[in-house]
């Protein structure tokens, strides 16, 4: 099986920002049926007969999911799922199989599969599974983008502003922070205001939540 790089996916043109459903199945009739079903509700679909074809295809940075046959010609869909996990790829997977068993289903679901549908499946069951998968991936992308924006905002802070932020999050008042850093209270107030502005923090509680998201370690107060 080809290796999967965890490098950023190739961006699609600006007019292709809708969700994408990828289908990997070595049965052409299944690929065609799923392509028609998913396009009938307005989804963008890309189909492949092997995991190699899929892995070579540039992914789009939009909500997406993979409909994957658990038994492909000469390879295993579960092996591709394991490769996703090892490479840090978090695209939701909906498995389908005509030969599934309980152990296989349990393994797939424990590894994060959204659903495991036995062929022949009801169209509505597949549509429901895809809707769940796309919603989950959309939430993930939104969280990652929000985190990236927050990290960029934190990186824009000066070293002094980061020091002040650490003490604010630790619960110190301006007067205490001034003593810790040997600054005037006015200077601390200015730095604190810049921190709140740059991180778009609505309150100290909001700043604390954002510092937790950033994984900032609190400073030690002098004795």
N, C-alpha and C positions, 0 to 999 in steps of 0.2 A: 504494500500500500504506500502511496506517496506520502511524504511528510507534510504536515500542516504547519505553516509558519504563523506565529502569533503577531506578526507585524501588522500595522494598520491596514484595513482593506482599501482597495482602490476606490476612490470616490467616483460616483456616477455623475453624469451631467446634471445640472440643476433641475432639469425637468423630470428627473426620475427619483423623486424623494418618497414615493409611496412605498408601503411595506412590500417585502418580497418573500415568497414562499418557494423554497428549493425542494425539488422532488428527486430522489435517487431510487430507481427501481430498474432491474434489468428486463422487466416485462414491458414491452412497448405499449400494449393495450392499457395497462395500468397507468403508465405515464400520460397517455392521451386522455384517459378518463379523468384523471385528477387535474390535468391542465384545463380541460373544459369546465369541470366543476368549480374550480377556484376562480377562473376568469369570469364565470357567470355571475359572481358576486363582486366583481371589480378588482380582484387581486392580481398583482403582477406575479407571474410564475416562470421559473426556470427549471427545466427537467434534464436529467442525466441518467445514463444507463449504468454508470459505475462511479465509485467513490473517487477514482482518479480524475475523471472528467470534472466532477464537482470541485475537488480540491484545487484544480488548475484554474477554476473560474474566479474572477475578481469579485469579492463580496462588496456589497454596498453598506454604507454606514447609516442604515435605516432599520426599523423594526423588522425582524426576519425570523423564520423558523425553517427547520428541515423535516420533511416527511421522508422517512428512511425505511426501506425494506430490510428486515433483520437478516435475511438470507439472500445475498447477492451472488452472482456467478463467480465462484472462486474466492470469495471473501465474505467477511461477516460485518453486518451493520453494527453489532455490538463492539467490534474492534475499532470501528471508526468513532464510536461514542467514547471509548477509552482514550483514543488519541486526542479527542477534543479536550477531555479532562486533563490529560498530561500537558497539553499545550496552552491551557488557560482559555480556550475558546468556550464561550458561554451561550452559544446559539441553542435555543430550545429545540428538542427533538420529539417528533411524533413517530413512533415505530408502527409498522404494519407487518403482518406476517401471515402466511398460510400454513405455517408449521410451528407455531408458537407453543411453548409449554410453560408451566407455572414457574419453574426455576429461571427461565429466560426472561419472563416478564418481571419477576422480582428483581433480577439483576439490573435490568434496564431502568426500572422505576427508582431503585435505590441510587442509581447514578445520575438521577435528575430528569429522566424522560418525562414529558408532559402527559403522554398517554401511550397505550399499546393496543392497537386495534387489529383484530383478527379478520383476514379476508374470508369471504366478502363482508365488507362493513357497510353500514348505512351512511348515505351521503351526509346526513345531518350530524352523525357522530363525528365524522371527519371535520366538518365545518366548525363544530363546537370545539374540537381539540385544537384546530388551527387558530381560532379566535383567542383561546386561552393562551396559546404559545406566543402569538403576536403581542397580546396585551402584556405578558410577562417580559418580553424582550423590550417593549417600548418603555416600561418602567425602569428596566436596567439601564437603558441608554440615557434616559432622563437623569437618573441618579449619577451616572458617570460624568455626564456633561456638567451637572450642577457641581460635582466634586472638583472637576477641572477648573471651573470658573472660580470656585472658592480658593483653590490652591494658587491660581494666578494672582488673586487679590492678596493673599498672604505673602506671596513672593514679592509683591510690590511694596511691602512695608520696609521701612528702614530698620537697621539693627536696634536702634533705640526704641522704635515703636513696638518691635517684637518683645523687647524686655518689658516695656510698660504693659503690653497686652497680657503677658504671662502673669504679672502681679495682679492685674485687674481680674483675670479669670480665677486667680487663687483667692480672691475675696478681699484684697487690701484696698483701703481708701486712698485717695490722692495724697493725703498727708503722709501716710505710711510708705507709699511708693516713693515719694520725694525723698524720704529719709533713707530708704533702701538704695536709691540710685544717686544720692547726693545731688538732687536737683531741686529747683523751686517748685512749689505747688502749681504755679501758673504754667511752667514748662510741662509738667506732668499732664495737666489738663489739656494742653494743646496736643500733646502726643496721643492722649487717650481719645480726643475728638477725631484725630486723623485715623486712628485704628477703627473706630466705630464707622466712620465714613467709608473708608476703603473696603471694609468687609461687609458693608451694608447691614450692620448689626442694629437691630431695633432696640435692644436692651442688653444689659449685662448677661441676663439669662440666655439670650440669643447668641451672644458672643461665646458663652461657655459651651453651648451646643456645637457651635462651629469649630471651636478649638478641639473638642472631642472628635469631631469628624476628621480634623487635620492630624490628630494624634499628637498634639503638642504636650510636652511634659512640663508640669508646673515648676517654677523656680523655687529654690529653697530660700526661706526668709532668714536674714541674719539674726543671730541670737541677741 
